[in-house]
Amino acid sequence: MAKESMKAREVKRAKMVAKYAAKRAQLKAEGNYDALQALPKNASPVRMHNRCKLTGRPKGYMRQFGISRIQFREMASNGLIPGVRKASW
């Protein structure tokens, strides 16, 4: 499990990115890069990192499901993910 502070930091970044998205797009369209530099660092979408919704694990994230590979495997083995079945031949 990730620390709660790390999860909270990612949530805070996501909110800030959403807050400044329109202003950021406008400044980019104008080509006003000095004003872009003045925006907060965390307003940049590049700084966001995908994390597992269940554990907060930052690595091994599966975008299609929103969870880490470890959680995916456990849930798939238990039949908790619809349409996913372990291969056997």
C-alpha positions as CSV (number, residue, x, y, z in Angstrom):
1,M,0.0,0.0,0.0
2,A,1.1,3.5,-0.8
3,K,1.3,6.1,1.9
4,E,-1.9,8.1,2.3
5,S,0.1,11.3,1.7
6,M,1.3,10.1,-1.7
7,K,-2.3,9.3,-2.7
8,A,-3.5,12.7,-1.4
9,R,-0.7,14.4,-3.3
10,E,-1.9,12.9,-6.6
11,V,-5.5,13.9,-5.9
12,K,-4.4,17.4,-5.2
13,R,-2.4,17.5,-8.5
14,A,-5.4,16.2,-10.5
15,K,-7.6,19.0,-9.0
16,M,-5.0,21.6,-9.8
17,V,-4.6,20.3,-13.4
18,A,-8.3,20.5,-13.9
19,K,-8.5,24.0,-12.4
20,Y,-5.8,25.5,-14.7
21,A,-6.6,23.5,-17.9
22,A,-8.6,26.2,-19.6
23,K,-6.1,29.0,-18.7
24,R,-3.2,26.8,-19.8
25,A,-4.8,26.0,-23.2
26,Q,-5.5,29.7,-23.7
27,L,-1.9,30.7,-22.9
28,K,-0.5,28.0,-25.1
29,A,-2.7,29.2,-28.0
30,E,-1.5,32.7,-27.6
31,G,2.1,31.6,-27.4
32,N,2.6,33.4,-24.0
33,Y,5.2,31.1,-22.5
34,D,6.3,33.6,-19.8
35,A,2.7,33.5,-18.3
36,L,2.8,29.6,-18.6
37,Q,6.0,29.6,-16.5
38,A,4.2,31.6,-13.9
39,L,1.5,29.0,-13.3
40,P,2.1,26.5,-10.5
41,K,4.3,23.5,-11.2
42,N,1.5,21.0,-10.3
43,A,-0.8,22.6,-12.8
44,S,1.1,20.8,-15.5
45,P,-0.6,17.5,-16.6
46,V,2.9,15.9,-17.1
47,R,3.5,15.8,-13.4
48,M,0.5,13.5,-12.7
49,H,1.2,9.8,-12.3
50,N,-1.2,7.0,-12.6
51,R,-1.8,5.0,-9.5
52,C,-3.8,1.9,-8.7
53,K,-7.3,2.8,-7.4
54,L,-7.2,0.0,-4.7
55,T,-3.6,0.1,-3.4
56,G,-2.1,3.3,-4.7
57,R,0.8,1.4,-6.3
58,P,2.5,3.7,-8.9
59,K,4.2,1.0,-11.0
60,G,2.6,-1.8,-13.1
61,Y,-0.5,0.3,-13.7
62,M,-3.0,-1.1,-16.2
63,R,-4.7,1.8,-17.8
64,Q,-7.7,-0.1,-19.2
65,F,-8.7,-1.3,-15.7
66,G,-7.3,1.5,-13.5
67,I,-5.5,-1.0,-11.2
68,S,-2.0,-2.4,-10.8
69,R,-0.9,-5.7,-12.4
70,I,-0.9,-7.5,-9.0
71,Q,-4.5,-6.5,-8.1
72,F,-5.5,-7.3,-11.7
73,R,-4.2,-10.8,-11.4
74,E,-5.8,-11.5,-8.0
75,M,-9.2,-10.1,-9.1
76,A,-9.0,-12.0,-12.4
77,S,-8.2,-15.3,-10.7
78,N,-11.1,-14.8,-8.3
79,G,-13.4,-14.0,-11.2
80,L,-14.1,-10.4,-10.1
81,I,-13.4,-8.8,-13.4
82,P,-16.1,-9.4,-16.0
83,G,-15.0,-10.7,-19.3
84,V,-11.5,-11.7,-18.1
85,R,-10.6,-15.3,-17.8
86,K,-7.3,-17.0,-17.1
87,A,-5.9,-18.7,-20.2
88,S,-5.4,-22.5,-20.1
89,W,-4.6,-24.8,-23.1
